[in-house]
Amino acid sequence: MTNSELRTGDHRSLWVLAAGLLVVLIVLAGCRKDDDGGAAATGSAPSGTPTPLAGEPSGTPTPLTGEPSPPNATATAGATEPTATPVAPSETDAPDPTVAQQPPGPRTETATLAIGGRERTWLLYVPSTLPAGPAPLVIGLHGGFGSGEQFERTARFNEQAEEGGFLAAYPDGTGGFPTWNGGRCCGYAVRENVDDVAFIEAMVDAISVEYSVDPARIYASGHSNGAIMALRLACESGHFRAVGAVAGSLEVAQCNPSHSVSTLLIHGDADESHPLEGGQGPQSVSSVDFTSVADSMAVLAPAMGCSGGSQDSVNGAITTTVWLGCPPGVVVELQVVAGASHNWPGGVPGLIFGSDPSDDLDATAELWAFFSQFQ
């Protein structure tokens, strides 16, 4: 073979090689286009919108009947799938504030809060079922020398919470023998001027962060020194719709509430620790001369806007006094239980104060019936 023939063969080989490379490039370009089309179908954002070939539809096919629409898609007949451009969340995407943010119980949680240079603690009972909307919250304040755990057992609000579907919180007072600063009573909390109003309000706020709490249905209850504290809350805190006090009295000099608070006092006429008539009794554990229940009500009723006198009724062992001329939706009431001692009526017997509690009234059920009428 001559050199001229070799050169001619080389040129032909080069042309064949170039043609082969061109075919490969065309095939690769077609594959890449297919890949880009597949990415757009699965929701991945391609870099630009490919131009459809002649005869192809100008968009992603509409899902077949019965197939779910893609997220954020508008279910309009004939509409194409939206692009992958991020969409700002709408109000409907936000958590529903009317639904409890935590799962239901039943369970008792322990919580702490640093306030006023102290570490404060409480228990929170979550019932088996909470309402679909915001839940009521009941605060239970133990008596002097008690604790949240003790009051949880004594008052049995957990059982009522199961029936009523509300959260029940049991905070602890301060000191080695825990007390509340209810004004003139009692103990360590008064001596150290502990701001228990601020603590209880902060506790309510903390619970409301974790759970959907109805601000119009927050109630405070208490026994003995806890009852004194509950009445102080009625006078000084704007957090509560109603309060209930068992075996307590008003021990602050003034009562100037930011709004009228429905108030129920329950007291035994045989209470020798915190006498109905005031002063000290033979079983008093505090050196405080308590304000009488009558004088307490004489301050509380007008402070809550009641200006029409009072009306009494008797049902068995219970004498009920209801104040008249109160603002709409406000009730101020006193129930005196004949023969009842200082113990929580209807509560667990034998825990404190020696004698068994009266069985003529279930104070827990009565308080919840009172609270639940205010929404």
Backbone torsions as a table, in degrees:
resi	resn	phi	psi	omega
1	MET	NA	137.3	-176.8
2	THR	-80.6	165.1	176.6
3	ASN	-61.9	-35.6	178.8
4	SER	-63.6	-38.0	178.8
5	GLU	-68.0	-38.4	178.5
6	LEU	-62.1	-42.4	-178.7
7	ARG	-65.4	-40.9	178.1
8	THR	-61.9	-41.0	177.9
9	GLY	-64.5	-39.0	179.6
10	ASP	-63.3	-42.0	179.7
11	HIS	-62.6	-39.9	178.9
12	ARG	-64.6	-39.9	178.9
13	SER	-62.3	-41.1	179.5
14	LEU	-63.8	-41.6	177.7
15	TRP	-62.6	-42.0	178.0
16	VAL	-61.7	-44.4	-179.9
17	LEU	-62.4	-43.2	179.6
18	ALA	-63.8	-41.1	178.1
19	ALA	-63.4	-39.9	178.3
20	GLY	-63.0	-43.0	178.3
21	LEU	-61.8	-38.9	179.3
22	LEU	-63.1	-40.8	177.0
23	VAL	-61.9	-43.6	179.7
24	VAL	-61.1	-45.1	-179.6
25	LEU	-62.0	-39.8	178.7
26	ILE	-63.5	-42.4	179.4
27	VAL	-62.9	-45.5	-179.5
28	LEU	-62.6	-40.0	178.7
29	ALA	-62.3	-39.5	177.3
30	GLY	-65.1	-39.2	178.5
31	CYS	-65.0	-41.2	-178.8
32	ARG	-63.7	-39.1	178.5
33	LYS	-63.5	-40.6	176.7
34	ASP	-61.4	-41.1	179.9
35	ASP	-63.6	-41.3	179.3
36	ASP	-62.8	-40.7	178.0
37	GLY	-63.4	-38.1	177.7
38	GLY	-66.0	-38.1	178.9
39	ALA	-63.1	-41.7	-180.0
40	ALA	-64.1	-32.8	-178.0
41	ALA	-71.2	-30.4	-177.7
42	THR	-92.1	0.6	176.5
43	GLY	100.0	-5.8	177.5
44	SER	-73.3	141.6	-174.4
45	ALA	-86.1	109.3	176.1
46	PRO	-74.5	163.3	-179.8
47	SER	-85.7	81.0	-178.9
48	GLY	107.3	162.8	-179.3
49	THR	-99.7	117.8	-177.9
50	PRO	-65.7	144.1	177.3
51	THR	-79.2	125.6	-177.9
52	PRO	-67.6	147.3	174.3
53	LEU	-71.7	161.4	179.4
54	ALA	-58.7	130.8	178.7
55	GLY	93.4	-14.0	177.8
56	GLU	-85.0	150.5	176.0
57	PRO	-66.6	149.1	-175.9
58	SER	-88.6	53.4	178.4
59	GLY	164.6	174.7	179.0
60	THR	-73.0	137.4	-177.3
61	PRO	-58.3	143.8	175.3
62	THR	-68.1	136.4	-179.6
63	PRO	-56.5	150.0	176.7
64	LEU	-65.8	158.1	178.0
65	THR	-57.1	131.6	179.8
66	GLY	96.8	-16.9	177.5
67	GLU	-82.5	146.0	179.1
68	PRO	-70.1	144.2	175.0
69	SER	-72.7	150.8	178.1
70	PRO	-64.5	158.7	178.1
71	PRO	-56.0	144.2	178.8
72	ASN	64.2	10.1	-179.8
73	ALA	-81.9	151.0	175.2
74	THR	-96.7	125.7	-174.8
75	ALA	-79.6	69.1	178.2
76	THR	-110.1	130.8	-177.9
77	ALA	-58.3	130.7	177.9
78	GLY	82.9	-5.4	-179.7
79	ALA	-74.2	143.8	178.3
80	THR	-85.9	164.1	179.7
81	GLU	-65.2	136.8	179.9
82	PRO	-66.5	157.3	177.7
83	THR	-72.3	174.4	-176.3
84	ALA	-85.4	15.7	178.2
85	THR	-63.1	128.2	-178.6
86	PRO	-57.5	141.6	179.9
87	VAL	-115.2	130.2	178.1
88	ALA	-63.4	138.2	-179.9
89	PRO	-62.7	139.0	177.7
90	SER	-88.8	175.1	178.7
91	GLU	-61.0	-30.3	-179.1
92	THR	-72.7	-18.8	177.8
93	ASP	-80.9	-19.3	-178.0
94	ALA	-73.4	154.3	177.0
95	PRO	-57.9	138.9	179.7
96	ASP	-72.1	116.7	-177.1
97	PRO	-69.0	-11.0	-179.7
98	THR	-89.5	3.4	-179.6
99	VAL	-114.1	134.4	179.2
100	ALA	-56.9	136.6	-175.7
101	GLN	-82.7	-11.7	-179.6
102	GLN	-116.9	153.0	178.5
103	PRO	-68.2	155.5	-179.8
104	PRO	-71.2	168.5	-179.2
105	GLY	-91.0	-141.1	10.9
106	PRO	-83.5	141.3	176.2
107	ARG	-165.1	158.9	173.7
108	THR	-116.4	123.2	-179.5
109	GLU	-102.4	151.6	174.9
110	THR	-110.6	134.3	-177.9
111	ALA	-137.8	155.2	178.4
112	THR	-132.3	157.5	-179.6
113	LEU	-151.5	130.1	176.5
114	ALA	-90.2	120.1	179.8
115	ILE	-155.5	139.8	178.4
116	GLY	61.2	29.7	-179.4
117	GLY	75.4	12.5	-179.5
118	ARG	-129.4	152.7	172.6
119	GLU	-93.5	112.3	-177.8
120	ARG	-102.5	149.5	-173.3
121	THR	-131.8	157.3	173.9
122	TRP	-159.0	162.5	171.4
123	LEU	-106.7	146.3	176.2
124	LEU	-129.6	120.4	177.1
125	TYR	-94.4	127.1	177.4
126	VAL	-109.6	116.7	-176.4
127	PRO	-72.9	173.9	-179.3
128	SER	-61.4	-36.4	-176.4
129	THR	-133.6	130.4	172.7
130	LEU	-109.5	154.8	-179.5
131	PRO	-65.2	159.1	178.7
132	ALA	-62.6	-34.1	177.9
133	GLY	-93.1	-168.4	178.2
134	PRO	-57.9	141.7	-173.5
135	ALA	-94.7	148.7	170.4
136	PRO	-68.5	156.5	177.6
137	LEU	-131.7	127.4	177.2
138	VAL	-114.4	126.6	175.6
139	ILE	-96.6	129.3	178.2
140	GLY	-114.2	115.0	-175.1
141	LEU	-104.0	119.0	-178.4
142	HIS	-67.4	164.4	175.6
143	GLY	-80.6	175.1	178.7
144	GLY	-57.9	137.9	-178.6
145	PHE	72.3	5.9	179.4
146	GLY	-95.8	-159.5	179.2
147	SER	-157.5	166.9	176.2
148	GLY	-61.2	-40.5	179.8
149	GLU	-64.9	-40.7	178.8
150	GLN	-64.7	-42.8	-177.9
151	PHE	-70.6	-32.1	175.8
152	GLU	-57.6	-41.0	179.3
153	ARG	-76.2	-39.2	-174.2
154	THR	-69.1	-48.1	-172.0
155	ALA	-86.2	-22.3	177.2
156	ARG	61.9	36.7	176.0
157	PHE	-66.7	-23.4	178.8
158	ASN	-60.3	-41.6	178.8
159	GLU	-62.7	-41.0	179.1
160	GLN	-68.6	-33.9	178.5
161	ALA	-64.7	-34.4	177.3
162	GLU	-64.5	-38.8	179.8
163	GLU	-76.3	-39.9	-172.9
164	GLY	-93.2	-12.4	179.6
165	GLY	67.6	47.7	177.9
166	PHE	-127.6	159.1	173.5
167	LEU	-82.0	142.8	179.7
168	ALA	-126.9	121.7	-178.8
169	ALA	-110.6	138.5	-178.2
170	TYR	-126.9	90.2	-179.8
171	PRO	-78.2	162.8	177.6
172	ASP	-106.1	140.1	172.8
173	GLY	-73.5	-166.4	-178.0
174	THR	-119.0	161.9	178.8
175	GLY	96.7	164.2	178.5
176	GLY	-61.9	-34.6	170.6
177	PHE	-113.7	91.5	-163.3
178	PRO	-56.8	135.4	177.7
179	THR	-138.7	171.9	176.5
180	TRP	-116.5	148.5	174.4
181	ASN	-88.8	87.1	-179.6
182	GLY	-90.6	6.9	-177.3
183	GLY	123.4	-95.2	177.6
184	ARG	-90.7	-3.2	-177.5
185	CYS	-146.0	133.4	19.9
186	CYS	-153.8	158.5	166.0
187	GLY	51.4	-137.7	-174.9
188	TYR	-54.7	-44.0	-175.5
189	ALA	-61.1	-36.9	178.0
190	VAL	-74.6	-44.5	-179.4
191	ARG	-59.1	-39.2	-178.2
192	GLU	-91.9	2.8	179.6
193	ASN	51.1	47.6	179.6
194	VAL	-67.6	133.4	179.9
195	ASP	-88.2	82.6	-178.7
196	ASP	-75.3	-23.8	174.8
197	VAL	-62.6	-46.4	179.9
198	ALA	-63.5	-40.6	179.1
199	PHE	-62.5	-48.2	-176.2
200	ILE	-65.7	-38.8	175.9
201	GLU	-63.2	-41.6	178.7
202	ALA	-65.4	-37.2	176.6
203	MET	-62.6	-45.2	178.3
204	VAL	-59.6	-42.8	179.4
205	ASP	-63.9	-39.9	-179.7
206	ALA	-66.2	-42.0	177.9
207	ILE	-63.7	-37.5	-178.7
208	SER	-68.4	-20.9	174.3
209	VAL	-73.7	-38.2	-176.7
210	GLU	-83.6	-28.2	-177.2
211	TYR	-129.8	157.2	175.2
212	SER	-82.2	100.3	-177.0
213	VAL	-105.8	134.4	178.5
214	ASP	-79.2	112.9	-178.0
215	PRO	-64.6	-17.3	178.4
216	ALA	-88.4	-2.4	-179.1
217	ARG	-133.1	54.3	174.5
218	ILE	-110.2	125.6	-172.4
219	TYR	-128.7	149.0	177.4
220	ALA	-121.4	136.3	175.4
221	SER	-133.8	159.5	179.2
222	GLY	-166.2	162.5	-179.6
223	HIS	-121.8	132.0	174.9
224	SER	59.3	-118.4	176.5
225	ASN	-59.3	-32.2	174.8
226	GLY	-68.2	-32.9	175.6
227	ALA	-67.7	-40.8	176.0
228	ILE	-59.1	-41.5	179.0
229	MET	-66.9	-40.0	179.4
230	ALA	-61.2	-40.4	179.2
231	LEU	-68.9	-34.1	174.7
232	ARG	-64.1	-39.4	176.5
233	LEU	-60.1	-40.0	178.9
234	ALA	-60.1	-34.4	-177.0
235	CYS	-86.0	-26.5	-168.3
236	GLU	-123.2	-12.0	-178.0
237	SER	-111.2	142.1	176.5
238	GLY	-95.1	9.5	-174.5
239	HIS	-84.0	-17.0	-164.3
240	PHE	-112.8	139.5	177.7
241	ARG	-86.8	-33.8	179.8
242	ALA	-154.0	154.6	175.7
243	VAL	-132.8	154.5	176.1
244	GLY	-134.9	131.2	-176.0
245	ALA	-124.3	127.2	179.1
246	VAL	-114.3	122.1	177.3
247	ALA	60.4	45.8	179.4
248	GLY	-140.2	-175.1	-178.9
249	SER	-153.6	168.4	178.5
250	LEU	-85.1	120.3	-175.2
251	GLU	-123.4	28.7	170.1
252	VAL	-111.6	150.8	-174.7
253	ALA	-68.4	-33.1	-177.6
254	GLN	-133.6	154.1	176.5
255	CYS	-131.6	103.7	-178.1
256	ASN	-127.9	75.3	-176.9
257	PRO	-69.0	151.5	176.9
258	SER	-73.0	-21.7	174.0
259	HIS	-152.8	160.5	-179.7
260	SER	-67.7	133.2	-177.5
261	VAL	-118.3	122.1	176.1
262	SER	-63.8	136.6	-169.4
263	THR	-136.7	132.3	175.2
264	LEU	-125.6	123.7	171.7
265	LEU	-107.1	136.4	174.6
266	ILE	-123.8	128.2	-176.6
267	HIS	-146.9	140.1	176.0
268	GLY	-86.9	139.7	-179.8
269	ASP	-81.1	-2.5	175.6
270	ALA	-110.8	22.4	-179.7
271	ASP	-73.4	115.9	-179.6
272	GLU	-101.9	0.7	175.8
273	SER	-97.5	-38.1	179.6
274	HIS	-136.9	81.4	-170.1
275	PRO	-59.4	144.8	177.8
276	LEU	-56.6	-37.6	-177.4
277	GLU	-82.3	-1.2	-179.6
278	GLY	90.5	-175.9	-177.7
279	GLY	77.1	-154.1	178.7
280	GLN	-113.8	148.4	178.1
281	GLY	-111.6	172.3	-178.5
282	PRO	-63.2	-18.8	178.8
283	GLN	-110.3	12.9	-179.7
284	SER	-64.3	135.7	177.7
285	VAL	-105.2	2.2	177.6
286	SER	-119.3	150.8	178.5
287	SER	-86.4	11.7	-177.2
288	VAL	-81.1	135.6	168.9
289	ASP	-86.5	100.5	-172.3
290	PHE	-67.4	148.0	171.6
291	THR	-68.1	140.5	178.6
292	SER	-67.9	157.7	178.7
293	VAL	-64.9	-38.6	179.5
294	ALA	-61.0	-44.4	179.5
295	ASP	-68.6	-33.9	177.1
296	SER	-62.2	-45.8	-179.2
297	MET	-68.5	-30.6	179.3
298	ALA	-66.0	-23.3	175.2
299	VAL	-90.4	-44.4	-173.6
300	LEU	-65.7	-45.2	-174.4
301	ALA	-59.4	-52.8	178.0
302	PRO	-66.6	-31.4	178.1
303	ALA	-62.0	-31.0	179.0
304	MET	-89.2	5.2	174.3
305	GLY	93.8	11.5	-179.3
306	CYS	-89.6	127.1	-172.4
307	SER	-134.0	14.7	-172.9
308	GLY	-115.5	27.2	-178.9
309	GLY	79.6	-159.6	-177.6
310	SER	-143.6	165.7	-178.7
311	GLN	-138.6	132.1	-177.0
312	ASP	-104.7	151.5	172.2
313	SER	-148.8	151.9	-177.9
314	VAL	-123.2	131.6	175.7
315	ASN	-135.7	96.4	-176.8
316	GLY	64.5	-123.7	-178.5
317	ALA	-83.6	-1.8	-173.1
318	ILE	-107.3	121.7	171.3
319	THR	-105.3	120.4	-175.7
320	THR	-110.3	131.2	174.9
321	THR	-116.5	124.5	179.5
322	VAL	-116.8	130.6	179.7
323	TRP	-85.0	142.7	-174.5
324	LEU	-104.7	166.9	177.5
325	GLY	69.5	27.1	178.6
326	CYS	-82.3	158.6	176.5
327	PRO	-60.3	156.8	178.2
328	PRO	-55.2	133.0	179.2
329	GLY	80.6	8.6	179.9
330	VAL	-117.9	132.1	178.9
331	VAL	-128.1	132.0	173.4
332	VAL	-122.6	124.1	-168.6
333	GLU	-146.1	146.6	174.5
334	LEU	-125.4	133.3	173.9
335	GLN	-121.7	119.0	177.1
336	VAL	-103.7	125.8	-176.5
337	VAL	-101.3	115.4	-178.7
338	ALA	-65.0	130.8	176.2
339	GLY	78.5	-0.5	-177.2
340	ALA	-81.6	140.5	179.0
341	SER	-89.1	-158.6	-178.3
342	HIS	-79.0	-14.2	-178.4
343	ASN	-67.0	158.3	178.1
344	TRP	-67.4	114.0	-177.4
345	PRO	-57.9	129.9	-178.6
346	GLY	78.1	4.3	-178.5
347	GLY	-83.0	-173.1	-179.7
348	VAL	-73.5	126.2	-176.6
349	PRO	-77.6	158.0	168.1
350	GLY	77.4	10.6	-178.4
351	LEU	-91.1	-44.3	-178.4
352	ILE	-143.6	160.7	173.6
353	PHE	64.1	16.4	169.0
354	GLY	76.1	-68.4	-173.7
355	SER	-77.5	157.5	178.7
356	ASP	-73.7	150.4	178.7
357	PRO	-70.1	155.0	178.5
358	SER	-64.3	142.4	174.9
359	ASP	-105.8	13.6	176.9
360	ASP	-81.9	-12.9	-179.5
361	LEU	-151.4	136.0	170.8
362	ASP	-95.8	97.7	-174.0
363	ALA	-61.7	-35.0	-179.2
364	THR	-64.8	-49.2	178.7
365	ALA	-64.4	-37.5	-179.9
366	GLU	-65.9	-41.0	179.2
367	LEU	-66.3	-42.0	179.7
368	TRP	-66.5	-38.0	176.0
369	ALA	-62.0	-38.1	177.7
370	PHE	-67.6	-48.8	-178.0
371	PHE	-61.5	-45.2	-168.5
372	SER	-68.4	-11.0	177.3
373	GLN	-81.0	-9.1	-178.1
374	PHE	-110.4	117.1	-177.8
375	GLN	-135.6	NA	NA
